[in-house]
Amino acid sequence: MSSKNNNDDYDICKSITESDEHILGTGILENMAVAAIYSKPNLPLPKEEKFQLMIIQAEIFISMAKSNTDFFGRLRYVTTSFESSDIVFFPLPSGADNKLRTLVVQILRPYDITKLLNKMHIV
């Protein structure tokens, strides 16, 4: 599945998803909405209502983790692990428009997070 709301964001999602066989899909959230999404064929996506709830939950995860940056330093990513796969959330810089942005990557285990971060050019 793919969405081309923003061509640059879509290209980023596609590039990350295609960079490794373990990456099932990638999305960019912007102000609690999907800015772009790209997934490998046949990856099921939730219905719109469930998807919106998942987006809100993702932003809550990030916000909670960010509240500890004064002690631990800059937040790099947050991972949630489910039976079927892991979801990794990367807070993105807000930019001039001050929009809240998050990169979301669904990954199939086993994987080496350090190798994936290097492939995605995220350190």
Backbone bond lengths (Angstrom), bond angles and torsions (degrees), N, CA, C in turn:
res aa  C-N    CA-C-N  psi(-1)  N-CA   C-N-CA  omega(-1)  CA-C   N-CA-C  phi
1 M - - - 1.442 - - 1.516 108.92 -
2 S 1.309 116.36 148.28 1.448 119.55 178.67 1.515 110.22 -146.30
3 S 1.309 115.06 154.10 1.447 122.35 175.68 1.510 107.31 -136.87
4 K 1.326 117.34 134.24 1.456 120.42 -175.84 1.529 111.32 -117.11
5 N 1.317 117.60 51.67 1.452 120.37 178.57 1.526 111.08 -65.22
6 N 1.293 117.71 -40.27 1.454 123.65 179.28 1.525 106.01 -133.64
7 N 1.325 116.85 116.97 1.468 119.83 -174.20 1.522 113.30 -59.87
8 D 1.332 118.40 -40.03 1.465 120.02 178.82 1.522 110.82 -64.27
9 D 1.328 116.89 -45.40 1.458 120.92 178.92 1.529 110.75 -63.70
10 Y 1.330 116.31 -41.99 1.469 120.35 178.12 1.525 110.30 -60.76
11 D 1.322 117.00 -44.64 1.469 121.04 179.85 1.526 111.30 -62.29
12 I 1.325 117.17 -38.38 1.465 121.56 176.95 1.526 109.53 -63.05
13 C 1.330 116.66 -47.74 1.472 121.09 -179.83 1.526 111.14 -60.85
14 K 1.305 116.42 -44.55 1.466 120.93 -179.59 1.525 110.68 -64.28
15 S 1.321 116.91 -45.12 1.464 121.71 -179.29 1.527 111.38 -60.89
16 I 1.317 116.75 -44.94 1.466 120.38 -179.87 1.524 110.21 -65.73
17 T 1.326 117.36 -45.99 1.468 120.80 -177.94 1.521 111.21 -61.52
18 E 1.311 116.75 -39.82 1.465 120.48 -177.68 1.527 113.55 -83.19
19 S 1.327 117.26 -3.70 1.471 120.23 -176.77 1.526 113.52 -77.80
20 D 1.339 117.45 -16.15 1.459 119.63 -176.71 1.523 109.63 -154.57
21 E 1.311 116.34 140.76 1.472 121.18 -178.91 1.522 113.12 -64.69
22 H 1.332 117.61 -22.10 1.460 120.94 -178.59 1.528 113.13 -83.54
23 I 1.324 117.01 -15.33 1.464 120.29 179.71 1.522 108.69 -83.77
24 L 1.330 115.85 118.83 1.465 121.58 -176.87 1.521 112.69 -88.33
25 G 1.321 116.36 -33.61 1.453 120.17 -178.57 1.508 110.96 -171.19
26 T 1.327 114.36 159.17 1.462 121.54 -178.52 1.521 108.68 -140.18
27 G 1.322 115.41 141.18 1.457 120.11 176.32 1.511 110.98 -139.68
28 I 1.309 114.90 158.03 1.461 120.98 172.98 1.518 107.09 -120.70
29 L 1.334 114.58 123.13 1.455 121.74 176.77 1.515 108.58 -98.00
30 E 1.320 115.29 140.84 1.459 120.04 179.44 1.523 108.39 -139.74
31 N 1.322 116.39 117.74 1.468 122.10 -178.91 1.528 112.08 49.01
32 M 1.346 115.13 50.58 1.466 122.95 174.80 1.532 114.05 67.45
33 A 1.329 117.02 24.61 1.466 121.55 176.45 1.524 108.59 -139.64
34 V 1.326 116.20 160.11 1.457 121.03 178.29 1.527 108.87 -79.53
35 A 1.333 116.60 119.01 1.466 121.42 175.26 1.523 110.01 -86.65
36 A 1.335 116.54 -36.17 1.469 121.65 179.44 1.518 108.37 -161.98
37 I 1.329 114.74 152.61 1.460 119.69 178.01 1.521 108.56 -153.45
38 Y 1.332 114.47 143.35 1.466 120.31 175.83 1.516 107.01 -145.71
39 S 1.325 116.52 132.28 1.463 119.73 178.78 1.513 110.13 -138.34
40 K 1.318 114.15 159.52 1.454 120.28 175.89 1.530 108.67 -68.29
41 P 1.333 116.72 155.16 1.463 120.29 -178.21 1.537 112.10 -55.36
42 N 1.300 114.99 145.59 1.462 124.25 175.54 1.526 114.85 69.53
43 L 1.327 118.07 12.21 1.457 119.57 175.27 1.530 108.08 -80.24
44 P 1.321 117.19 116.56 1.472 118.64 -178.23 1.532 110.92 -70.06
45 L 1.319 115.02 139.04 1.460 121.09 175.65 1.525 108.45 -114.53
46 P 1.322 116.55 147.39 1.465 119.20 -178.99 1.533 111.31 -68.77
47 K 1.332 114.93 160.62 1.462 119.87 174.39 1.517 108.95 -64.54
48 E 1.325 116.31 160.22 1.469 122.01 -171.62 1.528 113.50 -53.88
49 E 1.323 118.16 -44.47 1.466 120.73 -178.50 1.530 111.32 -63.86
50 K 1.322 117.14 -44.39 1.464 121.57 178.46 1.530 109.96 -66.33
51 F 1.337 116.05 -39.70 1.458 120.81 -179.65 1.531 110.39 -61.80
52 Q 1.334 116.96 -42.65 1.464 120.81 179.16 1.533 110.64 -62.88
53 L 1.317 117.15 -39.98 1.466 121.01 177.55 1.536 110.22 -63.64
54 M 1.319 116.96 -41.43 1.461 120.85 178.76 1.528 111.34 -63.88
55 I 1.322 117.51 -36.36 1.470 121.53 177.74 1.521 110.20 -64.49
56 I 1.313 117.07 -44.30 1.464 121.19 178.09 1.530 110.00 -61.43
57 Q 1.323 116.85 -43.71 1.467 120.74 178.92 1.528 110.72 -61.54
58 A 1.322 117.08 -41.06 1.469 120.75 179.23 1.520 110.78 -60.39
59 E 1.312 116.55 -43.69 1.466 119.75 -179.85 1.525 111.18 -67.04
60 I 1.325 117.05 -32.93 1.472 120.30 176.45 1.532 109.60 -67.23
61 F 1.352 117.78 -44.15 1.479 120.97 176.75 1.526 110.36 -53.84
62 I 1.324 115.56 -50.12 1.469 120.94 -177.14 1.524 110.07 -62.97
63 S 1.334 117.23 -45.98 1.465 120.68 -178.80 1.520 111.91 -61.22
64 M 1.329 116.12 -42.20 1.465 119.50 179.17 1.525 110.71 -62.99
65 A 1.319 117.05 -45.04 1.464 120.15 -179.18 1.532 111.07 -66.63
66 K 1.326 117.03 -38.43 1.471 120.59 179.83 1.520 112.29 -63.41
67 S 1.317 117.24 -24.22 1.467 120.12 -178.33 1.527 112.02 -66.56
68 N 1.326 117.84 -11.00 1.462 121.57 -179.67 1.526 113.74 -107.08
69 T 1.324 117.30 11.18 1.467 119.28 -178.29 1.525 112.65 -67.14
70 D 1.331 117.25 -25.21 1.459 119.03 178.30 1.528 111.19 -64.77
71 F 1.319 116.76 -25.30 1.463 120.99 179.88 1.533 112.14 -96.75
72 F 1.348 117.20 -44.94 1.469 121.62 -173.60 1.522 114.57 -97.49
73 G 1.319 118.20 -14.90 1.461 121.18 -175.26 1.522 110.72 97.75
74 R 1.315 116.18 -172.07 1.471 123.40 -175.57 1.523 111.41 -56.11
75 L 1.324 115.67 135.37 1.464 121.36 176.52 1.531 108.70 -77.23
76 R 1.320 116.14 124.09 1.472 121.24 179.22 1.513 111.51 -90.86
77 Y 1.335 117.12 -49.12 1.464 121.01 178.92 1.515 110.17 -166.28
78 V 1.332 115.03 163.49 1.460 123.38 175.93 1.526 106.31 -125.83
79 T 1.326 116.64 134.27 1.463 121.27 -179.51 1.522 110.50 -117.76
80 T 1.327 115.24 136.68 1.459 120.62 169.33 1.522 106.82 -120.27
81 S 1.313 115.39 137.56 1.460 120.22 -175.90 1.525 109.55 -116.26
82 F 1.325 114.99 122.85 1.457 122.18 178.72 1.521 108.98 -113.27
83 E 1.295 116.54 170.29 1.460 121.29 179.27 1.530 111.50 -58.17
84 S 1.316 117.02 -39.63 1.466 121.06 -174.45 1.525 114.22 -86.45
85 S 1.331 117.78 -30.29 1.465 121.17 -175.60 1.522 109.78 -171.92
86 D 1.313 115.54 175.50 1.462 121.47 174.88 1.519 108.89 -110.35
87 I 1.323 115.72 149.16 1.457 122.08 175.74 1.528 106.47 -118.91
88 V 1.326 116.04 127.07 1.462 121.03 -179.97 1.532 107.70 -115.24
89 F 1.334 115.33 128.84 1.458 122.74 -177.92 1.525 108.66 -109.69
90 F 1.321 116.32 126.60 1.458 122.26 178.98 1.526 108.69 -117.63
91 P 1.344 118.18 115.57 1.461 118.60 174.81 1.531 108.84 -68.13
92 L 1.320 116.26 134.18 1.462 121.35 179.83 1.521 109.31 -105.27
93 P 1.327 117.20 155.00 1.471 119.47 176.64 1.530 110.36 -59.31
94 S 1.312 116.54 143.57 1.463 121.53 -177.11 1.519 113.44 -69.21
95 G 1.315 118.17 -35.49 1.455 120.56 -177.98 1.515 111.30 81.94
96 A 1.317 115.78 -176.03 1.465 121.99 -175.40 1.525 112.24 -66.80
97 D 1.336 117.38 -30.41 1.465 120.74 -178.05 1.528 113.23 -81.00
98 N 1.334 116.95 -4.99 1.460 123.61 176.26 1.535 113.78 62.19
99 K 1.329 117.65 26.80 1.457 121.38 178.13 1.527 110.31 -81.60
100 L 1.328 115.78 141.08 1.460 122.33 176.63 1.523 107.89 -75.85
101 R 1.347 117.21 119.65 1.466 121.49 -176.89 1.517 110.48 -127.60
102 T 1.337 115.59 140.17 1.456 122.31 -179.91 1.517 109.28 -139.45
103 L 1.330 115.87 133.19 1.458 122.42 172.97 1.523 107.15 -92.60
104 V 1.337 117.42 130.24 1.461 122.67 -178.12 1.524 108.07 -122.22
105 V 1.342 116.42 126.86 1.461 121.30 -177.91 1.528 108.96 -126.58
106 Q 1.335 116.30 127.01 1.461 121.37 176.07 1.521 108.27 -98.28
107 I 1.341 115.93 125.68 1.463 121.66 -172.19 1.527 110.21 -126.59
108 L 1.315 115.39 136.01 1.456 122.67 176.59 1.524 108.95 -90.07
109 R 1.326 117.38 131.34 1.459 121.29 177.26 1.525 110.09 -76.78
110 P 1.304 119.32 155.42 1.475 128.29 -3.06 1.535 110.19 -82.63
111 Y 1.315 114.94 152.67 1.467 121.18 176.43 1.518 108.54 -153.24
112 D 1.302 114.68 162.13 1.465 122.15 176.66 1.524 105.96 -109.72
113 I 1.325 117.55 109.18 1.464 121.25 -174.81 1.519 111.80 -59.32
114 T 1.316 118.20 -37.10 1.460 120.38 -179.58 1.529 111.11 -64.09
115 K 1.332 116.72 -43.70 1.471 120.12 177.74 1.524 110.90 -63.85
116 L 1.332 116.69 -41.19 1.460 119.36 179.05 1.527 111.42 -65.44
117 L 1.316 117.41 -41.07 1.463 120.18 178.42 1.525 110.73 -61.17
118 N 1.318 116.67 -40.20 1.467 120.58 177.90 1.525 110.79 -65.05
119 K 1.328 117.64 -42.80 1.472 120.97 178.02 1.514 111.56 -62.24
120 M 1.325 115.98 -37.18 1.469 120.96 -178.12 1.532 111.22 -84.57
121 H 1.319 117.36 -2.95 1.473 123.71 -178.07 1.527 111.29 60.98
122 I 1.337 115.26 39.32 1.464 121.64 177.29 1.522 106.70 -118.14
123 V 1.307 116.41 122.03 1.468 120.19 177.89 1.504 111.05 -130.35
